[in-house]
């Protein structure tokens, strides 16, 4: 995730200072564009806190035992810009390390004897750590634009539409297969007597959904559209039943085993206890993705009810889900 200067400042504000700390270092990956130009935009005062960007031009911060030496080298390289800050008497300084690479260190921290020219607590010993800004900054679920919840909604809508269109296409020549798919999604429900009426219900729901970017399916008892049936299946049945439904869908939607979808990382936690076919694995991943999108939409809508989580974690989760929804749509469209 590449941040704009404004986003960087917002994330800095989101990270509370440790008590008695006067300096902290955040790693900011800036792989595209000029790091020097980015650094010029990141010089800022946040009340009595100075924000100081430093472009990393050496292969530093790769060894936890060398963190102190790497930090001192960066301070000395930027001394001509850091030392004059003393005239404005900063209380604390946030240093931003601009790199083209990800931070690989996990526990990058060390005590440090600050140089005698330093703007805060010169020639005194303190403690510092180097943290990835996106991992250190926490926000309420999906409460930042890069989470792209509108895109999640749009892609979920497109996948649901692709499944409905595929079922309608198959129904022209083989309504029995489609009826078996519909019944599989309601394992304890009645037999599908009129599959065309059910497909019409599915398509009518999507036609009346409005802007796909604002699409938000629900799991109420009265909802009968396709996404609602999938979500209620995942919510209300044990993993074994979900695997059975996936096998049934894979068997009746021909071509489901011809390629392997890569499930979202979230879906890894939902892996069935017993091994299932490639076709079933694909449909299991699709059903879990519907549930994942539904839960993320709920968390976004009710963010105040949840703790804050790392921005980088939420971004990676959203990106992973969106990639899967795109791949799943392409997968469905090739079925017969």
Buried (B, 14 or more C-beta within 10 A) or exposed (E): BEBEBEBBBBBBEBBEEEEEEBBBBBBBBBEEEEBEEBBEEBBBEEEEBBBBBBBBEEEBBEEBEBBBEBBBBBBEBBEEEBBEBEEEEBEBBBBBBBBEEEBEBEEBBBEBEBBEEBBBEEEEEBBBBBBBBBBBBBBBBBBBEBBBBBBBBBBBBBBBBBBBBBBBBBBEEBBEBBBBBBBBBBBEEEEBEEBEEBBEEBBEBBEEBEEBBEBBBBBEEEBBBBBBBBBBBBEEBEBEBBBBBBBBBBBBBBEBBEEEBEBBEBBEEBBBEEEBBEBBBBBBBBBBBBBBBBBBBBBBEEBEEBEBBBBBEBBBBBBBBBEBBBBBBEBBEEBE
